[in-house]
Amino acid sequence: MPKAYVIVTEAIKDPAGMEAYGRAAAPSMTESGARVLAVDARPDVLEGEWHGDRTVVLEFESADAARAWYASDSYAQAKPLREAAAESHAVIVHGIGQPPRRD
């Protein structure tokens, strides 16, 4: 099953609130097996307009795992902190399955 990636862009209006969100969300990410791959305040935009002033990329074992994290009771406690501190956009991007290795 291919991995999946959650990409979140955040237009932060309350930095202290986002720090509180990060502390509250971290346990839910650990519980779900998510890996934080990138946090970038200034991504290099190649085309078009990019939303927000921070972009976060999380890796999950599958799209189902990403959805389960987002819907989890643990994350539900943190999510309102983010919603109060930033305008966010979030998507799941499906990874490409890797062919088996041939040694």
C-alpha angles and dihedrals in degrees: 000000000000122000121250132217129212112210117193127185117197131196096199119211098164114038093184089051090051090052089053089049091051091053092047095045098046096079091051090052092049092048091051095048093244120160120209104227100174143004111183128175093190115028117186103253109211098181139007129352123321121209123233138356099269133045124196126193119197124186122215131181090245143350088259090056090050092050091046090053092049091049095042123120088233093057092040088068092055100039097077089057090058092044090054095046103041147015104242140188119197134185139172114230116197117227125225117254113248119232115242116273117252112209 
